[in-house]
Amino acid sequence: MSKISRRAFLGNSTRASAASAVLAAAGAATGAFARPAGPSPPASDKVRVALVGSGGQGKSNLGAFLRLPEVECPVIADVDASQLADGLKLAAARGKAPEGVKDFRRILDRKDVDAVIVATPDHWHPLISVLACQAGKDVYVEKPLARTIAEGRAIVSAARRYGRVVQVGQQQRSSRHFQSAVAFVRSGKLGRIRMVRAWAYLDWKGDIGRPPDEAPPSELDYDLWLGPAPERPYNRMRVHHNFRWCWDYSGGLQTDWGAHMIDVVLWAMGEEPTAASSTGGKFGFPNDIRETPDTQQSLIEFPTFALVWEHMIGCGVGPWQREHGCEFHGENGILVVDRGGWEVHSETDQFKQPERVYRMGPVLRQGGGQDFHLDHIRNFVDCLKSRKTPAGDAEIGHRAILPAHLANIAYRLGRKVRWDAKAERILGDDEAQAFLGREYRKPWTLPPG
Ligand SMILES: NC(=O)c1ccc[n+]([C@@H]2O[C@H](COP(=O)([O-])OP(=O)(O)OC[C@H]3O[C@@H](n4cnc5c(N)ncnc54)[C@H](O)[C@@H]3O)[C@@H](O)[C@H]2O)c1
């Protein structure tokens, strides 16, 4: 293991980072984030991007990066030789064949790498992102930014300290129709917004069974796949893709889709959470190996409204007949937005009226037709050259997962948790506070950001 990865663990970074959290909060409120410093390639130059994690989303990201004429991929890292081979094949079909390596640390000191795509399972995002920042690389890291709140803060701190561009894969930030929906919510036309809902209903995921533990396949370095996560026997339904449903590696659908949809809520409403409670269970598939709830409802409190989060795995019809989305319920109207577009429905009024009247005209569905995943990646590459703050900056990624992590802490403890957003601390509950960070399995340690 290299020297850089042996530095001290977080050191309860929630306390250590309180001051930077306050500074960052001030920046977020004014839109005045510090510009990432550090050398950047001239606008005309090639941008050399390494991929770490060549699974479903890694390949999707790499394919999009390679659609940009200035992007080259010199190297791909994956701990599973067969996943690595898939990524190498994809890249070779688009241009020069990259080198393949198992250990991501072999790419960090390469001079021919400007940026790193981190598309591993969530439990690896913080360490790889922080080490990449330390090594002077810009980072495109997938959502949810981190497995815990403290690790998310560590990534933001590393981005700032080393002057790196860090873009989180919350591609809605680069979508014109999400931008216009957010502008409409902020315009005040909906009237006072008192309730917000966000959801994900996934009928394309079902019962994943409970296969027995077994020996890991020879193509996978399972110890390196686990990395900082606790040691456990190998089970194929806990690894590729299904890591999402295990607390050691992720936070279930609450963080998986919550990172996308709750981000839109925070973006439009501009408030910090004050408390969270959550309920649910394995009501759909009680016997499969998933640990995280397949059905969950969370209530996240903000100063002027409450956010209701809901998800169901195995069902596809959520509120407003949408499988995912956000609803902003104002006193004049209701804006509903998802990846296909947005529209506004009018609120009604019978109070003091002889008959029902509509409080505002409807706004017909609009949006769609944009590949905003590609545009999000283009935004990252542009910022890598200009050193401007990207659309899905690390701070945005950190804030987006915060309410989802609070909801999961409340779910796991079976009680409401209260949040001090300035100090980034849970109030009056040491047991809940302990969930903000995590122990790393030796010899892995997360350097302070
Ligand atoms: N932005 C989006 O819309 C979106 C969509 C899907 C997934 N994601 C995110 O992308 C990430 C990956 O999800 P996925 O579904 O592609 O998972 P996956 O399991 O298909 O792929 C992860 C890959 O990372 C590899 N890996 C694990 N540890 C590694 C390490 N230390 N070094 C190198 N490679 C390592 C695995 O072998 C695997 O090939 C998750 O964080 C997920 O939330 C984002």
The ligand as an SDF file (V2000), in Angstrom:
LIG
                    3D

 44 48  0  0  0  0  0  0  0  0999 V2000
  -25.4610    8.6920  -12.0850 N   0  0  0  0  0  0  0  0  0  0  0  0
  -26.2790    7.6810  -12.3040 C   0  0  0  0  0  0  0  0  0  0  0  0
  -27.3520    7.8250  -12.8740 O   0  0  0  0  0  0  0  0  0  0  0  0
  -25.8740    6.3060  -11.8390 C   0  0  0  0  0  0  0  0  0  0  0  0
  -26.4940    5.1810  -12.4010 C   0  0  0  0  0  0  0  0  0  0  0  0
  -26.0800    3.9250  -11.9460 C   0  0  0  0  0  0  0  0  0  0  0  0
  -25.0850    3.8000  -10.9750 C   0  0  0  0  0  0  0  0  0  0  0  0
  -24.5260    4.9230  -10.4480 N   0  0  0  0  0  0  0  0  0  0  0  0
  -23.4920    4.8140   -9.4010 C   0  0  0  0  0  0  0  0  0  0  0  0
  -22.3110    4.2550   -9.9700 O   0  0  0  0  0  0  0  0  0  0  0  0
  -21.6050    3.4690   -8.9960 C   0  0  0  0  0  0  0  0  0  0  0  0
  -21.3540    2.0760   -9.5620 C   0  0  0  0  0  0  0  0  0  0  0  0
  -22.6030    1.4340   -9.7310 O   0  0  0  0  0  0  0  0  0  0  0  0
  -22.7600    0.2200  -10.7680 P   0  0  0  0  0  0  0  0  0  0  0  0
  -24.1810   -0.1340  -10.8260 O   0  0  0  0  0  0  0  0  0  0  0  0
  -22.0430    0.5540  -12.0220 O   0  0  0  0  0  0  0  0  0  0  0  0
  -21.9500   -0.9210   -9.9810 O   0  0  0  0  0  0  0  0  0  0  0  0
  -21.2390   -2.2280  -10.5510 P   0  0  0  0  0  0  0  0  0  0  0  0
  -21.1700   -3.1820   -9.4380 O   0  0  0  0  0  0  0  0  0  0  0  0
  -21.8890   -2.6360  -11.8290 O   0  0  0  0  0  0  0  0  0  0  0  0
  -19.7800   -1.7060  -10.9360 O   0  0  0  0  0  0  0  0  0  0  0  0
  -18.8070   -1.3590   -9.9810 C   0  0  0  0  0  0  0  0  0  0  0  0
  -17.4620   -1.8280  -10.5140 C   0  0  0  0  0  0  0  0  0  0  0  0
  -16.4400   -1.3580   -9.6480 O   0  0  0  0  0  0  0  0  0  0  0  0
  -15.4820   -2.3920   -9.4840 C   0  0  0  0  0  0  0  0  0  0  0  0
  -14.7070   -2.1330   -8.2780 N   0  0  0  0  0  0  0  0  0  0  0  0
  -15.0240   -2.3660   -6.9780 C   0  0  0  0  0  0  0  0  0  0  0  0
  -14.0530   -1.9390   -6.1720 N   0  0  0  0  0  0  0  0  0  0  0  0
  -13.0670   -1.4400   -6.9810 C   0  0  0  0  0  0  0  0  0  0  0  0
  -11.7890   -0.8670   -6.7330 C   0  0  0  0  0  0  0  0  0  0  0  0
  -11.2950   -0.7070   -5.5070 N   0  0  0  0  0  0  0  0  0  0  0  0
  -11.0390   -0.4860   -7.7990 N   0  0  0  0  0  0  0  0  0  0  0  0
  -11.4950   -0.6430   -9.0660 C   0  0  0  0  0  0  0  0  0  0  0  0
  -12.7020   -1.1890   -9.3530 N   0  0  0  0  0  0  0  0  0  0  0  0
  -13.4700   -1.5830   -8.3110 C   0  0  0  0  0  0  0  0  0  0  0  0
  -16.3050   -3.6520   -9.4780 C   0  0  0  0  0  0  0  0  0  0  0  0
  -15.5350   -4.8080   -9.7380 O   0  0  0  0  0  0  0  0  0  0  0  0
  -17.3240   -3.3390  -10.5670 C   0  0  0  0  0  0  0  0  0  0  0  0
  -16.8490   -3.7390  -11.8440 O   0  0  0  0  0  0  0  0  0  0  0  0
  -22.4910    3.4790   -7.7560 C   0  0  0  0  0  0  0  0  0  0  0  0
  -22.0040    4.4140   -6.8390 O   0  0  0  0  0  0  0  0  0  0  0  0
  -23.8510    3.8670   -8.2780 C   0  0  0  0  0  0  0  0  0  0  0  0
  -24.6670    4.5210   -7.3250 O   0  0  0  0  0  0  0  0  0  0  0  0
  -24.8860    6.1630  -10.8750 C   0  0  0  0  0  0  0  0  0  0  0  0
  1  2  1  0
  2  3  2  0
  2  4  1  0
  4  5  1  0
  4 44  2  0
  5  6  2  0
  6  7  1  0
  7  8  2  0
  8  9  1  0
  8 44  1  0
  9 10  1  0
  9 42  1  0
 10 11  1  0
 11 12  1  0
 11 40  1  0
 12 13  1  0
 13 14  1  0
 14 15  2  0
 14 16  1  0
 14 17  1  0
 17 18  1  0
 18 19  2  0
 18 20  1  0
 18 21  1  0
 21 22  1  0
 22 23  1  0
 23 24  1  0
 23 38  1  0
 24 25  1  0
 25 26  1  0
 25 36  1  0
 26 27  1  0
 26 35  1  0
 27 28  2  0
 28 29  1  0
 29 30  1  0
 29 35  2  0
 30 31  1  0
 30 32  2  0
 32 33  1  0
 33 34  2  0
 34 35  1  0
 36 37  1  0
 36 38  1  0
 38 39  1  0
 40 41  1  0
 40 42  1  0
 42 43  1  0
M  CHG  2   8   1  16  -1
M  END
$$$$
